[in-house]
Amino acid sequence: MKASAMILAHNHSSGCLKPSQQGIRLTEKMVKAGKLLDLPVIDHLIITGEGYYSFADEGGL
């Protein structure tokens, strides 16, 4: 079976939902890599005990 898209996810054990600069740069790199591979990134999620942050929902893709 082939993948048709990617969803990235990681946790912030600190509970902070705000993406770090490192997380933003990683997302940008993965979006570029996905375009080269014809495998789009449809979201990048940050998960905490308090909720989640979605790059797609916040216009970060």
KANORZI-V92175 format. One record per residue. N is the residue number from 1. D_FIRST is the distance of its C-alpha to the first C-alpha in Angstrom with 2 decimals. Layout:
n->N d_first->D_FIRST
n->N d_first->D_FIRST
//
This chain:
n->1 d_first->0.00
n->2 d_first->3.80
n->3 d_first->6.74
n->4 d_first->9.51
n->5 d_first->12.37
n->6 d_first->14.06
n->7 d_first->16.66
n->8 d_first->19.07
n->9 d_first->21.44
n->10 d_first->24.38
n->11 d_first->27.60
n->12 d_first->31.22
n->13 d_first->33.25
n->14 d_first->36.36
n->15 d_first->35.50
n->16 d_first->35.81
n->17 d_first->33.42
n->18 d_first->34.47
n->19 d_first->32.04
n->20 d_first->33.61
n->21 d_first->34.10
n->22 d_first->31.75
n->23 d_first->29.03
n->24 d_first->29.73
n->25 d_first->29.58
n->26 d_first->26.28
n->27 d_first->24.81
n->28 d_first->26.28
n->29 d_first->24.86
n->30 d_first->21.30
n->31 d_first->21.63
n->32 d_first->22.94
n->33 d_first->20.22
n->34 d_first->17.54
n->35 d_first->19.47
n->36 d_first->19.58
n->37 d_first->15.82
n->38 d_first->15.29
n->39 d_first->13.69
n->40 d_first->16.43
n->41 d_first->17.85
n->42 d_first->18.60
n->43 d_first->20.76
n->44 d_first->22.32
n->45 d_first->23.98
n->46 d_first->26.98
n->47 d_first->27.54
n->48 d_first->31.04
n->49 d_first->33.05
n->50 d_first->34.60
n->51 d_first->31.61
n->52 d_first->29.07
n->53 d_first->29.14
n->54 d_first->26.57
n->55 d_first->26.67
n->56 d_first->25.29
n->57 d_first->28.04
n->58 d_first->30.64
n->59 d_first->29.82
n->60 d_first->28.74
n->61 d_first->25.69
//
